[in-house]
Amino acid sequence: MYGPTLALAGVDFQVRAGEIHGLLGENGAGKSTLVRILAGAERQDGGELRFFGEQASGGPAERRKAGLAFIHQDLGLFADFSVADNIALSSGFSTRRGLIRQSASESAARAVVDRLGFDCDVTKLVGELPLADQTLVAVCRALAHGARLIVLDEPTAYLEARQVRKLFDILAGLRADGVACVLITHRSEDVLRVCDRVTVLRDGRSVARRSAAQLSEAELIRLITGREDASGNVPRRPGTRPVRRLRMAAENLRGAGFGPLSLEIREGEVLGLCGLADAGQFAVGLALMGDAPLSSGTVALDGRPYQPGSVRTALDAGLGYVPANRTADGLAGGLTAVENVLMSPRGPWWRPLRGRSDRETCQRLLETFRVSPPQADREVMTFSGGNQQKILLAKWLGFDRRLVILNEPSAGVDVGAKADIHRRIRRDCEVNGTAALVITTDFQEIVDLCDRAVVMRRGLAVGNLEASRISADLLTEMAYGGTA
């Protein structure tokens, strides 16, 4: 219970040794509360909890000693520490006469890395690794202290297809070793590909426990949402909207990891910029927002020169930016929804919140973006992941922005929230004339949302597709080196 809110109501959840078990449900279904109870971070109001046949007791430290490990979306790694040191922080450092034996820590780390078949230099700093490898480091850290049950929260949210396959191959190896894995994900295709069984939560209750092999994607989505037609796709109408004036024209841009690159986007248009994770598309967004330098090229907004020299310059020019990692870079979790939504006003940075009027503005936006619950004075960290993402979008789409740069706008949210987010983006663009640059590795999101797509590979644009030609297969082929 959270005050009057019943987060879980008699949930039954069972995981077998050597099983990959999917824990599914829309944002707010109760998954996070269940995980906090499993981790010992919260105590259940009733019911029985057992691990490996023993009654559960104690807090997080006791659960860890019992063989449980939890890998959250933020991974909890130290970017400035090596792989070996990150692993040793969990399993313990080998010491001699009070001094750390670095060679012993590195040998221990290599042993667990080799166990997974993970090709990794354990002396390398974690911050220098791609996100997929950082996820595998977190798995190694869990195994290093003897984990027998690993709970992974949205491990594929920011990974591309080849990285997902790599992770799932490793999970299959753990299953063969008798390690149980709980996979929390909103990607139904991941569930059907790798899970043995699934448990579905809805409104704090367990509504289904099925063998994954017996489920189709449509049936799985129906169980999660409780609705017969819940695909969430937003129908596109290529060619039906009037041609509007050019909003942004970028020519021969060069920066760290990309270029030369030219882009055009019009008023009301949703342009997708996609590719594999290392294709350079995310660096383009940072450069346009003034958060990374451009070495050459020109940009014009509404026909006037625009020099993205700083984030403040970009904000003053009417740009908005949704980062890929909402918790680390997009929202201040300890602040309220109203403080987050009105954090970057157009105008003096020092202007304080204006009490009632600003709260009313925020309240209206929360209702417009279908945030649940629509409470302006509630701390952002207490909202579910999907509702946090909606708050982040409201921060930018809810105001007069000429161009919004949206990195992975629906990563880690359920199918219902994804549909809400896509509808909101398209409506804002169509009604207000906002131009949206959607930067992503999720090719299906491009199919569902965008009017046009630019595909990048190794820092260069390798394709420019109109809506009628966009398909996930074609985007994938081009991203891997095929041609249009």
N, C-alpha and C positions, 0 to 999 in steps of 0.2 A: 504494500500500500504506500502511495505517495499522497499524504493528505486524504482527500476524498477519491483519488484516482486509484483504481485497482489495476496494477500493472500485469500481474499474473493471477490466474484463477484456476488452480488445480492442474497445472501442466504435468503431463507424463512424458518423460524423455529418457530413452535408454540407448546406450552406445555399446557395441560389442568390441572386444579386442580384435585387432586386425581388420577394422572396418573403416571406410570413409563414409561418414554420415552427414548428410546435408541438413542444416538447420535453416529453415526458410520462413519468410513472412514479410509483409509490408513494413515500412518504417512505422514504429509505434506498436507493432504486434506483440512486443514483449521479449524479443531476442536479447537485447542489451541487458535487461534486468535479469534474465535467466543466466547469462554469462557472468554477470557480477556476483550472482549467488554461487555459481559453480566455482568462481575464483576465490570466494571467501571475502569479497569486498563488501557484500551485504548479506544479511541473515534473512532467511525466509520466515514468513509469519506462520507457516504450517507445512505439513508434508514431511517426507523422508528423503534424505540425500545420502547415497552410498557411492563410494569409489572402490573398485576392485574388491567388492564384497564387504568392505568395512564402512562403518558409520562415519560420515564426514564430520570433521571437527576443526576448530581453529580458523585462522585467517589466511591471507595469501601465502605467508611463509610456510605454513603447515601444508597447504594444498600443493605447493611447489615440491616440498619434501616427499609428498605422497605420489609424485610422478605426473602432476598436471602442468601444462605450459600453455600460455595464451599469447598469441601473436596478433596484435591489433593493427589497425590500418596505419598508424604512425610508426609501427615496428619497435619503437623504444630503443633504437641504436644510437651510439655516439659517433657522429660523422667524423670527428677529428681523431678517433681511435682506430687502430688497425683491426682487421677481422679477428686476429688472434686475441687481442685485448678485449674486444666486445664479447667473444665467447668466454674468455676467462673471467670476466666480470660476473658471469652467471655460474660457471662451474667451479670457480676458485683458482687463484694464482698459485703456482708452485713457487715456494720460497726456500732460501737457504740463508741462515743467519740473519733473518729479517729482511732480506733483499729478494726482489722478484727475479726468478730465473726465466728470462725472456725466451731462451731457447726451448725450455720445457713447455711454456705456454704455446709456442708456435708448433711444437711437435704434437701436442694434444689437439690443437685446432686442426692440423693437417689430418689427423686420424679421423675426426668426425666429418671433415669435408670429403675425405676419400670414401668414407662409408656411404655417403650420398651420391658418389660419382659426380661431384660438383667441382668443376675445373676453376680453381680460385687461388690466387696468391694471398696467403693468410697474413702477409706483412703489409699489404696494401691498406690504405685508409678506406673505411667504409664509405665515406662521402664521395670517393672517386669511382665507386661502383655504380653500374646502372641499377635502376629500382628493382628489376627482377632479381638480380644477384643479391641485393640487400635483403629481399624477402627470404632468399635461401640462407643467408647468414643468420637471420632470425630463427629459421628452422634448425640450423646447426647448433645455435645457442641452446635451443630447447632440448635437443638430443644430448648435448654435452653434460647436462645435469640429470640425465636418466629419465626423460619424459616418456611416459607410457600412454598419455592422452594429450593430444595437441589440438587446441581450438584456434582456428585461423579465421579472422574476421575480415572479409572482403579482400583476400590476398591477390585477386586478379583485377581489382578495380582499375588500376592504372597500368596494366601490362598489355602488351600486344600479343597477337596470336602465338608467335613462336615462343615467347617467354612463358605464356600460359602452358603450352605443351611441356616445356622443360620442368616447370613446377609440378605438373600433374604426374610426370614420369617419376619424379622423386617421391611424391605422395604414394604412388603405387608401390614403390620399393619399401616404404615404411610399412604399408599394409602387409606386405609379404613378411616383414620382420615382426609382425604382431602388434605394432603400434596403432592405436586408434586415433583417427583424425576426425574432428568436427569441422565442417566447411560451412561458413556463413557467407552467403553470396546472394546477389540479386540477378545473376546471370543464369537463366534457366538452362542455356546450352552447356554451361560448366557442370551443372548438377547432373544432367543426363549423360555427360561424357565420363565422369569420374566417380560419382557416388554409388555406393551399394544400396543404401536406404536413405529416405528423407523423412524428416518430421516437419510439419507445417504448423506454425502458430498464426492465430488470427484473433485480434482483440483480447490478447492475454490468455488464450486457451489453445491447447493442442487439438487441431481439428483433423489431422490425418498423419498416419505413419505408414509409408508404402515402400515397396521395393522400387528403386529407380528404373529398373528394367521394364516395369509394367506401366510406366507413365509416358505419355506423349508430352510435348512442350505445351500444347493447348490445355491439356488436363492439369498439368502442373501449375500453369498460370491461373486457371480457374480455382484450384485449391487455395492458392496464395491470396487471391483477391476476393473470392466469393462471388465473382461475377462471371457470367457466361461468356461475354465478349470483352476481354480485357487486354487485348494486344497492345493498346496504348499508342499505336502508330498514328501519326498526324497526316491525313491525306494531303499530298501536294498537288497543286494545280499548275503545272508548268505551262508558261505562256499565257496564262489568263489575266495576269496583273499588268497594269500599264507600265511602260518603261519610264523610269524616273531618272532624275539627273544624277550625275556622277557624284558620289559622296567622297570617296578616297581614291586617289591614283598614286601608286608607288612605283617608281621606275628604277631599275638596276640597283636595288638595295643589296648591300653587302654588310655582313656582320659576322660575329663569331659563330661558325657552324652553318652558315648559309650564304648563298648569293653566287652570281647575280640573280635577283628575283624581282619580277614585276607583278603587281596585283592591281586589280580594279574592283571596286564594290560600289553599288548604287544605293540610293535611298530605299529603305524597305526591303533590301535583299539580305538573305541569309547565305553567306558564302562559307563553304567548308574548306579548311586547310588541313590536310591529313597526310599521313604517312606512318612508317614505323617509328618507334620511339626515338631513334637517333637520326631521323631524317632532317631535322632542323626547324620544324614548324613552330615549336615552342619558343625557340630563340627569336623567331620573327615577331611573335607577340610581345616579348619583352622589349625588343628594340623599338617597336612602334609605340610602346607605352613609356619609353624613355628610361627604362630600367636596365638597359644594356646599350652599349654604344653602337652606332652605325659608322662603318668606315667609309662608305660612299653611298650615293644614290639620293633621290629626291622624293619627297612626299608632299601631296597637296590635299587639303581638305576643303571641299566645296569650292574648288578652283583657286584657293589661296595657298601659298607656301606654308608648310608646317614642318618645323624642325623639332623632333622629339628629343629635346636635350635633357629633360628630367620628368619625373612622374608628376610633379606640380604643373609643369608646362602642359602635359597631356591632359590632366584634369581640367585645367583652365580652357583648353581647346575643345572640351566636350567629349572626351573619351572616358570610357569605363572599362574596368578590367576584372575579370573573375579568374583567379588562379586555379590551377589544377588541384592543389591541396588546400581545401577550405579550412582545415583546422590549424595548419601551420602558418598559412600565408593570407587567408581571406577573412577570418573572423576572430574577434577577441572573445574567447569562450567565457571569461569571467565577467563580461559586460552584458547588459541587457540587449534585447532585440532593438529597442529604439536607439540605444547608443551605437549599435553596430550599423543600423540602417542609415543614420544621419552622421556617420563618422567622417565622410568625405564630401561635404557640401560644396557647391559652387559658390565661392564667395570667401570672405575672411575665415581663415582656419580657426581663429580664436573665438568665433561667435559661439556662445553657449547654447545649450538646448533651451528652447523657449517654452518649457513646461507643457501646458495643456495642448497648445497648437501642434507641437512636434509629436506628442504622443498620439494625437488624433490622426496626424499624417501617417505615422507608422502603423497605427491600428488599421487604417484603410488599406495600406499596402499588404499587411499580413493577411487580411481577408481576401484581397484581390488575388494574391499569390497562393491562396488556399493553405496557409500555414496553420498547423494544428498542434497545440491550441493557439489562437490568435491573441496572444498576451504580450503587449509591448514591453512590460516591465519585468518579464521573465528572463533569467540568464540564458544566454544562447547555448551554453554547454548542456542544459537540461532538455533541449529539444532533440528529437531523433535526427539521424544523419540526413534523411531526405528533407526534413523541415529546415535544418540548418542551411542546406543548399538553396532552398527557396528564399530564405532570408538574405543570403548572399546575392542572389539574383535581384531581389527587390531593392537592394542597396544601389544597384546600377540601373536596372531596367525601369524602376519606379520613378525615375527622374528624367529630365530632358537631356539625353545624351545623343550626340550625333553618331558615334560609333562605339559599340561595345565589343570587346575582345573576350571571348568566352572559352576558357580552356577546360576541356572535359566537363561540359556543363551538367551532365547527368551521371557522372561516375559514382558508383556506390549507392545508388538510390533504387527503390523498388519500381516495378513496372507502372504502378499507378502514379507515383511521384514523377517518374520520367515523362509520362504522358502530360501531366500538368505543366512540367517545365517546358516541354517542347511547344505546347499550345501557347504558353505565355510568351515565349521568345517570338514565335511567328506573329502573334497578335500585336505585340509591341512594335515589331517591324512594319507590319502592314498598316496599322492605324496611325502610329506616330512618325513613321518614316525613318526610324532608327535603322542603321546598318549594323549587322551582326557578323563578326568574323569568328566562326566556330573552329577552334583548333583542337584536334583530337586524334587518337589512335584507334578509336572505335568506328570502324567503317559502317556498321549498321546505323549508327547515329547520323552519319552523313546521309545515308539513304532516307532515313525517316524525316529528317529535319531540313536539309539544305536545298536551296534553289540551284546552286552551282557548286562544283567542287574542284579545287586545285590540289593535285597530288604531288607530294615532294619525295625526293629520294636523294640522299647524300647532299642535302643542302640546295638542291635545284628543283624547279618545277618540271615534272615530267608529263603532266596532263592537265587539261582544263575541260571539265565535263559539264554540259548542261543537264538539267534535271532529268530529262527523258533518257539519258544514257547512263545515269548513275546506278550502279549495282555493287553490292558488297564484293562479289567475285571479281569484277573488273577493277575496283579500287585495290583489292589485294594483289591482283596480278601486276598492276602498274607499280605498286609500292615495292614489290620484290624484283622489279626490273623488266616486266613485260611492257608492251606498247598498247596504245589505244587503238 
